[in-house]
Amino acid sequence: ELDGTSTPEFDRIIDLTETADTLVARMSVPASRQAETLAALGKLGEASVLADAGSGLIYVRAAASVENVRAILDAAPASTYLALPDELKEGLDVFGPMDSGAAMVLRRVKQQFDPQRIFSPGRFALHL
């Protein structure tokens, strides 16, 4: 929901029930860069894209492929993947990049609450 209401197109793009061969990504882009980012997403080929100028959020649903992941990273490096097959997650932080200060805090919280690293190791931001 971008403005408190939902649309059928938005619901379809973020539907995570059938995503075996699909990627769903959310990008946060300043309004001043949205047109440029949307143009760059043209490399995706067949994809559903929904952008909200007010929030700066862009949602993408496309076929899961290395090429599409690269196109999304080129368009908006701070992308979060809501759905992505495991084979495409290797070496990719699906939560997007994080500044060093936030990363330090996150590592300390993880160490405090999971010092043995037994709770979903490697599946959280920064592969923690």
N, C-alpha and C positions, 0 to 999 in steps of 0.2 A: 504494500500500500504506500503510494508515494504522497498522496495528499489526504489521507484518511479514508479514501474510497478505493475500491478495487475495480479493475476492468478485466474483461475476459482475456484480452491480449496479455496483460500483466500476469494473470493467473496461469496462462499457458506457458509463458516464458519461465516462470519460477517453479513450475510443477516439477517436483523432485521424485515423483513416484516411478517414472520409467526413464532412467538415465544411463542405462548400460553403455550406450555408444554415443552419449551426449555430454557436452560440457555446458555448464551454466555459470556465468561469471557476473560479478558486480564490480563496477568501477566507480570510484569517487573522483570526479573531475571538476575543477573550477569552471564556472559558467563561461569564462573567457576562453577556455580551451575545448569546450564541448564540440563545436563544429569541426575543429581540427581532429579531435579524437574519433568522431563519427565517420569522418572521411577516411581515416586510417583503418577503421573497421571494415571498410569496403573490401579489404583483402580476404575477408572470411568466406566469400562466396555466399552460399545459401545459409542465411542466419536470420534469426528474429532478434531485433534490437529495439529496446524501449529506453528513451532518455527523458529525464525530468530536469528541465532547466532550473527550476526552483531549488531542488535539493542537490543538484550536481551529480546525481546517480544515473548510471547507465547500466542496464541489464542486457545480457547477451545469452542467447541459446543457439548453439551450433553443433555440428557434428564434432565428436571428440577426435582430434588428430593433433599431431605434433605441429603441423603448419598453423592450425587455428590457435593453439596455445601461444605460439610465437607471435602471431598477428595481434593477439590480445595484449601480450606483454609489450610489444612495440607501441601499441596505441596508448596503453595506460599501465605502466609498470606496477602501480599500486592496486592491482586487481585482486579480488578475493574470489576463489572458486567455490561455488556452492555445490557443484557436482562435477566430478572429473574422475574417469576411470583410474584405478590404481597404477596401471602401467605408465600413465602420463604424469603422475605425481612425483616420480623419482627426481630428486634434486630440485624440486620446486616447492617453495613455501606457499601452500594454498591459501594462507591467511594474508599474503602480500608482504611487502617489505615493512620493516619497522625501524624507527630511529634508535640510535644506540642507548639513549636514556630509558626509553620504554622497554627495550630488550633487556637491559640490566635489571629493571624492576621485575619483569616477567620471570627471568631466570631465578631471582631471589625468592619470589613467591612459590615457584615450582619446587625449589630446593626446600623451602620451609614446610610445604604441605606434602611433598612426595620425595623425601630424601633418597629413597631406595629406587626411584624411577620405575615404579611398578604399575602405575596407572596410565594406561595407553602410551607407552613409551614411543616417542618419535611422531606422535600423531597430532601434537598441538603446535601452535605457532613456534617458529624457530626450530622445529623438529624436536621439541622438548618431550 
